[in-house]
Amino acid sequence: MVSTWGLWRLFPNHESGGYIEAPIGPGVYEVRHADTGELIAFGPANSVAQALSKLMPKPATGLRSLFASKTPAHHGGDLEYRTCSASSAGEAKFAAERLLGRRETYWRKHMAPGWA
């Protein structure tokens, strides 16, 4: 059974040593830009915590710091995430597809008249 969405949380700042609060097991995650609400990432995962940790902006170190872009697309403080746990990976995938369908329906309904 899929639980309800959790609260929006800011991505931790890598310099302060924060951590991601997310289920270790299967579920769905959503990442957005905190100020604009722009969707950055969304999907099911076998381990939500692991999937979010891969998305977390990391500091450039060593040779990466020499060649890394000086203006990253998003900083950790610019992003926020929320999670929804599931009892199995299959259930998480089904829930993500359903939620994505709802999101598309919402945008078609609310944005279509403005674009006409």
N, C-alpha and C positions, 0 to 999 in steps of 0.2 A: 504494500500500500504506500502511496506517495503522500508525504506530509505536505503542509502548507509552506509557502515561501517564508524564509527567515527575514530578519531586518536587514536593511542596507548597511554595509560596513565599509569603511575606507580601507584600501590596501595599506598594509603596514609600511612604514618608511624603513628601508633597509639599513639606514644609518642608526636608527634608534633601536633596532633589534626586535621589532614587533613580530607578531605571528598571525597567520591566517586562521580564523575560526570557521572550520568547515568539517562536514562529515568525512571520515576516513573511508567509508563505504560508498556504495553507488548512490547516484542522485543527479540532479540537474543544477547547473550554475548559470548565472547571468552577470556579466561585467559591463558597466557603463561609465561614461565620463560623468563625473560628479556635477559639473556645472551645466553642461548642455543636455545631458540625458542620452547622448549618442551611444548606441549599442556597440560595444567593442567585441564581446565574445558571448556565446550562448551555446549550451549543448549538454548532452548527457555524459557521464563519466563513471567508470568503475570505482574510482577513488576521487571524489570531488576535491578534497584537500590537495592531492597530488596534481590534478589538472590546474587548479588555481595557482599553485606554487610555480608551475611552468609559465604561467601568464604574467606573474609578478615581475615588474621591471627590476632588472639587476644592475648594479653599478659596473661600469667598465673598469677592468683592472688589467695590469700587465700590458701585453701587446694590444689587447682590445681597446685600451684607453687611447692608444696612439691613432688607431684607425676608426674609432667609433664616431658617430655623428655627434657634434657638439650640442645639437638640439634634439633630444629624443622626442618621439611622437607623443608619449604620455609619461608623466611622472607618477610614482606610486600614490602621492597625495591627490592626484587628479582623478583616480579611478576608485570606484566602489563596486562591491559585489554583494550578491545574495545567493542563497542556496536553498535547495529543496531536496531532502533525502528520500530515498526509495528503498524498497526491500530487495530489489534485484536489478541487475544491469538491464535486463529486458524491459522491466517496468520503467526504469529511468529513460530509456530510449523512447518508449511509447509516450510517456508524459511529455518529453521534450518536443516530440512531433505534434502532439495535441496543443501544447502551449504556443509553439511557433505558428500553428494554424490560426489560433485565436488572435495572435499579434498581427498577422497578415490581414485577417478579417477586420480588425479594429482600424488599421491604417487605411485600408481600402474604403471603409465606411466614412472615416473622418477626413481623409485627405482628397478623395476623388472629387467632391464638389468644388474644392478650392483650386484644383488643377484644370477644371473644365473651362 
